[in-house]
Amino acid sequence: MTIDVTQFHEVFFEERLEHLANVETALLDLDSGGTDPEHINVIFRGAHSIKGGSGTFGFHEIAAFTHLLEKPLDGARSGRFVICTSIAEALPQSVDVFMVTHQRM
């Protein structure tokens, strides 16, 4: 029996927007020089959830892109390194990419 997962796309799209809103809020803290580890966790969890849903529903390019974002965030969460300026600047741009892809789906 094959399950048609397209019936769940709308829920995934709605959840993705919620994750992006949470990520944007946490990014505002980073943008203002904050270093609260919980904000890094919020950004990581949002990216991780988007990656998982994207892979599940066959949006493999989005999953691969999100995986690239996860790596430095995971390093920051574990204390292996600090989010540098270039990554901090790239994160909001990544949210913009997600929003554009969302509008095109």
FIVO-120755 format. One record per residue (C-alpha): residue in one letter; chain; y, z, x. Coordinates in pm, 1 decimal, padded with zeros to 6 digits, m for minus. Layout:
BEGIN
+------+-----+----------+----------+----------+
! type ! mol !        Y !        Z !        X !
+------+-----+----------+----------+----------+
!    A !   A !        Y !        Z !        X !
...
+------+-----+----------+----------+----------+
This chain:
BEGIN
+------+-----+----------+----------+----------+
! type ! mol !        Y !        Z !        X !
+------+-----+----------+----------+----------+
!    M !   A !  00000.0 !  00000.0 !  00000.0 !
!    T !   A !  00337.0 ! m00103.9 !  00140.7 !
!    I !   A !  00644.3 !  00102.9 !  00066.2 !
!    D !   A !  00971.9 ! m00080.3 !  00015.4 !
!    V !   A !  01216.8 !  00136.1 !  00211.8 !
!    T !   A !  01517.4 ! m00069.8 !  00102.3 !
!    Q !   A !  01528.1 !  00146.5 ! m00209.1 !
!    F !   A !  01643.0 !  00431.7 !  00017.5 !
!    H !   A !  01916.9 !  00237.7 !  00199.3 !
!    E !   A !  02196.8 !  00365.1 ! m00023.0 !
!    V !   A !  02105.1 !  00728.4 !  00045.5 !
!    F !   A !  02090.7 !  00654.1 !  00418.0 !
!    F !   A !  02433.9 !  00486.0 !  00405.0 !
!    E !   A !  02583.8 !  00785.9 !  00224.2 !
!    E !   A !  02430.2 !  01032.3 !  00468.6 !
!    R !   A !  02552.2 !  00825.4 !  00761.3 !
!    L !   A !  02908.6 !  00848.9 !  00631.0 !
!    E !   A !  02871.6 !  01226.8 !  00601.7 !
!    H !   A !  02744.8 !  01249.7 !  00959.5 !
!    L !   A !  03031.9 !  01031.7 !  01080.8 !
!    A !   A !  03285.1 !  01253.7 !  00903.1 !
!    N !   A !  03136.2 !  01560.9 !  01073.2 !
!    V !   A !  03139.7 !  01383.4 !  01408.6 !
!    E !   A !  03504.2 !  01282.8 !  01365.0 !
!    T !   A !  03602.6 !  01640.9 !  01285.5 !
!    A !   A !  03423.5 !  01769.4 !  01596.4 !
!    L !   A !  03580.1 !  01492.9 !  01806.7 !
!    L !   A !  03925.7 !  01615.0 !  01709.8 !
!    D !   A !  03843.7 !  01939.3 !  01889.5 !
!    L !   A !  03733.7 !  01753.7 !  02201.9 !
!    D !   A !  04041.7 !  01532.6 !  02183.6 !
!    S !   A !  04265.6 !  01837.9 !  02184.0 !
!    G !   A !  04094.6 !  01973.8 !  02494.8 !
!    G !   A !  03845.1 !  02198.3 !  02321.4 !
!    T !   A !  03510.8 !  02272.6 !  02480.6 !
!    D !   A !  03332.4 !  02459.7 !  02202.5 !
!    P !   A !  02958.5 !  02394.4 !  02251.1 !
!    E !   A !  02910.6 !  02391.5 !  01873.9 !
!    H !   A !  03130.8 !  02081.6 !  01848.7 !
!    I !   A !  02910.1 !  01906.0 !  02103.9 !
!    N !   A !  02608.1 !  02013.1 !  01896.0 !
!    V !   A !  02765.3 !  01872.5 !  01577.2 !
!    I !   A !  02833.0 !  01539.5 !  01748.3 !
!    F !   A !  02482.2 !  01528.7 !  01896.0 !
!    R !   A !  02313.3 !  01617.5 !  01565.1 !
!    G !   A !  02515.5 !  01353.6 !  01381.7 !
!    A !   A !  02423.6 !  01088.7 !  01637.4 !
!    H !   A !  02060.0 !  01198.9 !  01636.5 !
!    S !   A !  02038.0 !  01180.7 !  01256.7 !
!    I !   A !  02200.9 !  00838.2 !  01248.9 !
!    K !   A !  01961.2 !  00716.5 !  01519.0 !
!    G !   A !  01656.6 !  00844.4 !  01330.9 !
!    G !   A !  01759.7 !  00695.3 !  00998.4 !
!    S !   A !  01855.9 !  00366.5 !  01159.4 !
!    G !   A !  01517.3 !  00336.1 !  01325.4 !
!    T !   A !  01333.8 !  00431.7 !  01007.5 !
!    F !   A !  01511.5 !  00169.1 !  00800.0 !
!    G !   A !  01485.7 ! m00109.3 !  01056.4 !
!    F !   A !  01840.2 ! m00104.4 !  01191.6 !
!    H !   A !  01712.2 ! m00107.6 !  01548.1 !
!    E !   A !  02036.6 ! m00221.4 !  01712.9 !
!    I !   A !  02220.7 !  00075.8 !  01562.6 !
!    A !   A !  01940.0 !  00308.6 !  01673.0 !
!    A !   A !  01958.4 !  00172.6 !  02029.2 !
!    F !   A !  02337.6 !  00204.9 !  02037.3 !
!    T !   A !  02318.4 !  00561.2 !  01908.6 !
!    H !   A !  02055.1 !  00648.0 !  02167.4 !
!    L !   A !  02307.8 !  00557.2 !  02437.7 !
!    L !   A !  02549.4 !  00809.1 !  02285.7 !
!    E !   A !  02285.5 !  01079.3 !  02266.6 !
!    K !   A !  02211.5 !  01088.2 !  02639.2 !
!    P !   A !  02546.6 !  01223.7 !  02764.9 !
!    L !   A !  02576.8 !  01450.7 !  02462.5 !
!    D !   A !  02235.3 !  01599.8 !  02531.2 !
!    G !   A !  02334.3 !  01652.5 !  02894.3 !
!    A !   A !  02648.7 !  01834.6 !  02784.2 !
!    R !   A !  02452.4 !  02045.2 !  02535.3 !
!    S !   A !  02207.9 !  02155.9 !  02802.0 !
!    G !   A !  02482.6 !  02225.8 !  03055.1 !
!    R !   A !  02367.7 !  01957.1 !  03299.7 !
!    F !   A !  02715.7 !  01806.4 !  03297.6 !
!    V !   A !  03054.3 !  01813.4 !  03129.0 !
!    I !   A !  03184.7 !  01541.1 !  02898.5 !
!    C !   A !  03414.6 !  01339.3 !  03124.7 !
!    T !   A !  03732.6 !  01167.9 !  03009.1 !
!    S !   A !  03574.5 !  00822.3 !  02981.0 !
!    I !   A !  03295.6 !  00949.5 !  02755.3 !
!    A !   A !  03538.9 !  01158.5 !  02550.9 !
!    E !   A !  03746.5 !  00842.4 !  02499.7 !
!    A !   A !  03441.4 !  00629.8 !  02414.1 !
!    L !   A !  03308.4 !  00863.0 !  02144.2 !
!    P !   A !  03584.2 !  00794.8 !  01885.9 !
!    Q !   A !  03548.1 !  00422.8 !  01958.1 !
!    S !   A !  03177.9 !  00457.6 !  01884.4 !
!    V !   A !  03260.0 !  00606.8 !  01545.3 !
!    D !   A !  03477.8 !  00300.7 !  01482.2 !
!    V !   A !  03181.6 !  00076.0 !  01567.5 !
!    F !   A !  02964.5 !  00267.2 !  01320.3 !
!    M !   A !  03228.0 !  00229.8 !  01049.2 !
!    V !   A !  03252.1 ! m00146.1 !  01104.8 !
!    T !   A !  02874.1 ! m00185.2 !  01093.5 !
!    H !   A !  02863.0 !  00027.6 !  00779.2 !
!    Q !   A !  03115.1 ! m00199.1 !  00606.8 !
!    R !   A !  02908.0 ! m00505.6 !  00697.4 !
!    M !   A !  02580.6 ! m00370.8 !  00559.2 !
+------+-----+----------+----------+----------+
